[in-house]
Amino acid sequence: MVLGATTFREFVTMLAGSTEDSEVRDPWVTAMRAHPTTVVSATLEDPLDWPDATVARGDGVDVVRRLKEESDVPLRSHGSLSLNGVLLAAGLVDRLQVTIFPVVTGRSGTAPVLAGAGDLDLELLESRLLDGRTQELVYRPTPRRHAGGGAS
């Protein structure tokens, strides 16, 4: 796992008030915590309150590029919108999973999720309906290269 500092802090806070029996500690969260985790941060210090987690200093693009070269397994990130935005722009994201929850957020939810990530072409690799309403879509993102001049 690769997380940004903000998402990491949110996960730690969410889990701090829970027990082993809490709904928040579902099988997905339990599995996520079992993976080695790198937190890209200039402010956090080791040791972290998370099993097998370490802090990586420096530019997130450089950190993830190095981790991809060293890792025998694919890296995964959850949340960490700022970090994932720069990774998308750098072409370091191989798969982008989007989960669509069927709600209308007319009063909230006005901020774009990946603001500043740049334009991407998305090739659909997988899709599935999770509960009769919620969709999970997995794409291969390719940064769109704009030619100079003119609208695209």
URLIN-V318774 format. One record per helix or strand of 3 or more residues. SS is the DSSP state (H for helix, E for strand). FROM is the first residue (numbers start at 0). LEN is the number of residues. If there is no record, write none. Layout:
# URLIN-V318774
((SS FROM LEN) (SS FROM LEN))
This chain:
# URLIN-V318774
((E 1 3) (H 4 12) (H 26 8) (E 36 4) (E 52 4) (H 59 11) (H 80 9) (E 95 5) (E 119 10) (E 134 9))
